[in-house]
Every structure is written in structure tokens, then in C-alpha cells.
């Protein structure tokens, strides 16, 4: 699979904008245009998108919609070399991330210090989900606060498989994940193996339409994706939830929560819990049947 590498350069000028805030906005808006993964640079951010998904007009519109007056954003597009892309993700690592003092997420190069109830090793080969982003941390914390014993979990847009793996290590009986990126599907399977939960883990290539022909029902559905995809797919999420099921979502900003709550209410979901980390938000819903 081929990717474009888009190098976004940020010039704040006299606007006084914080460059990290602008990076976050670029990632959010470009994510809605199909970008899958980002990495920070000294003066901006790089984004990666499948060549077949790239739409120049959609990208221009995404940049124009960023609400940062007085900030200049330019970008350069080039094809990412397959070998360089793979080596970059395999050679880079991340420092251990602790969540709620009970879970630690780490790679194979940076081992955690101390004892934790749950330890998750993630080898992030071109897939999103290492626990370093606010949305992932909130999702894992919310998930592990649930009684997962014997539960079935659906991970929508599974990335590295981190949420499904966390659920299994927290006591869930089985996890199914899907992703539009074949690298993510393979990487999720790989991470399930190195965490010794592959016998209870399944990952599928595709988007939310893979749910249309299934008769499976899940106790918990998790989705850490951008707002537009969540709004588009929430009805499908609802269709595969058990009567007493729960939906946990993140990947959007605080100002988007009311829109998602309204959508949830229209399809029979009631907000259960809401949390924020910086500008990012996480909401959990329960089905109306559970009230």
C-alpha cells in the first residue's frame, strides 16, 4: 500500500497561537480528510494518507477551516517510500505511558519500571494507538474502569489493537476489531500475539460496513475516530450493541460533544459519562434499554 507524506509548516506570526494547538487542529481536520497518522516536526507536523484516498480539494478545504486567524499553514506533498516508512515506525519507540496507576503501555525498547496490574506492549508498525495521545489514554482509562469480566468488545478503527488488547487484559472474553488500513489489521494481530491474547482477538479489514452483515452483538463498543466518521457510523455501532450494551467514543474536541450527544439520543443512546483531557473529549453512552 502506497502513502503520501504531507509536511505541514506552521507560521504563527503575530497571532500568538500556540504551535501545539495548531498541530492538534491540523491533525483533527486533516483526519477528517482521510489522513491516518501524524508525527510532529520542529515547525509543524507531518501527515500520512493512502495515495488512493488523497483529495487535494478536501485537504485545502480542511486547512481553510482551521480557526486560527493570523496563522499561516503551508504544506508539501510527496510519496512516502515504502521502505523508509516501515523502518521509521519500527525503529522509533515511545516512553512508557501510565494510565490510572493500574495500567502501563510500553514498547519493546522502553520497559516500564515498577509493578502494574496490566502491562500492554505495543509494537506500532504504521498504526495509530500507543497510549501517548490524550484520546487513547481516556479510552483505555474509561474501558478499564468497567467490569469487563466475560464481556465481548468491538473496536472500531482498531489501529494497533490497543483498546481490544486492554479490554482482554482487563477480563474481557473476546475482542473483534476492524480497520480500513491493512497495515493496522496486521499490526493489531501482531500486538495481540506479543500480549498473549491472540486466541481471543480477531481483526478485520474494512470500514463500518463490515457490521452490516453480522449477527454478532457486543457488550461494549469502542471507537477512537474523528467526529465525522463517528457521526456517520454511530447507527451501525448501535445496531451491534446488546440491549444492555455500552458505547465509548473519543477522537473529537470538547466543542463536538453536544453534536454527538444529540446523535446518540436520536438512535436510542443515553450519555453515561464524559471526560476531557486538554481540548479532547471522551463520551460513554448506554442503550436506552439499560436505564
Secondary structure, 3 states (H helix, E strand, C coil): CCEEEEEEEEECCCCCCCHHHHHHHHHHHHHHCCCCEEEEECCEEEEEEEHHHCCHHHHHHHHHCCCCCCCEEEEEEEEECHHHHHHHHHHCCCCCEEECCCEEEECCCCCCCCCCCEEEECCCCCCCCCCCCHHHHHHHHHHHCCCCCCCEEEEECCCCCHHHHHHHHCCCCEEEEEECCHHHHHHHHHHHHHCCCHHHEEEEECCHHHHCCCCCCEEEEEEECCHHHHHHHHHHHHHCEEEEEEEEEEEEEHHHHHHHHHHHHHCCEEEEEEEEECCEEEEEEEEHHHC
